[in-house]
Amino acid sequence: MVEITIRNRVKLVRIEQGKYNQGELAKLIGLTRQTMNLIEAQNYNPSIKVCLLISKYLEAPVDHLFWMEE
């Protein structure tokens, strides 16, 4: 079985936009700030639903925010 790692640039895009702090974005999506921190630190793979919501609120394509590495 191939090992796949999910990477993201959520923190980078969020900070570049300056629209939300970590807690605000987490609250909009229905997560805790701690879970959002884990996602941004590459220590938690979010569900597809969470990826789509992050994409919606950051107004960025999912494939710009998340990608796979083998």
C-alpha positions in Angstrom: 0.0 0.0 0.0 1.3 3.5 -0.9 1.7 5.9 1.9 0.0 9.2 1.1 0.5 12.4 3.1 -2.0 15.3 2.8 -0.3 18.7 2.8 -2.0 22.1 2.9 -1.3 25.9 2.8 -4.3 26.9 4.8 -2.3 29.0 7.3 -0.4 30.7 4.6 -3.5 31.7 2.6 -5.4 32.7 5.8 -2.6 35.0 6.9 -2.1 36.4 3.4 -5.8 37.3 3.2 -6.0 38.7 6.7 -9.7 38.0 6.8 -9.8 35.6 9.7 -7.6 34.6 12.6 -7.4 30.9 13.4 -10.2 31.0 15.9 -12.6 32.9 13.7 -12.1 30.5 10.8 -12.5 27.5 13.1 -15.7 28.8 14.5 -17.2 29.5 11.0 -16.4 25.9 10.0 -17.6 24.4 13.3 -14.2 23.3 14.6 -12.2 24.2 17.7 -9.3 26.5 17.4 -7.1 23.6 18.5 -8.3 21.4 15.6 -7.7 24.2 13.1 -4.2 24.6 14.6 -3.6 20.8 14.0 -4.8 21.2 10.4 -2.5 24.1 9.8 0.4 22.4 11.4 0.0 19.4 9.1 -0.8 17.1 12.0 -4.5 16.4 11.2 -6.1 15.4 7.9 -9.5 17.1 7.7 -12.6 15.5 6.2 -13.7 16.4 2.7 -16.5 18.5 4.2 -14.0 20.5 6.3 -11.8 21.0 3.2 -14.7 22.3 1.2 -15.7 24.7 4.0 -12.2 26.0 4.4 -12.1 26.5 0.6 -15.4 28.4 0.8 -14.5 30.8 3.5 -11.0 31.4 2.2 -12.4 31.8 -1.3 -9.6 29.6 -2.7 -9.8 26.3 -4.7 -9.5 23.1 -2.7 -6.6 22.0 -4.9 -4.8 25.2 -4.1 -5.2 24.6 -0.4 -4.7 20.9 -0.2 -2.6 18.3 -2.1 -1.3 14.8 -1.8 2.3 13.7 -1.5 3.4 10.1 -2.0 
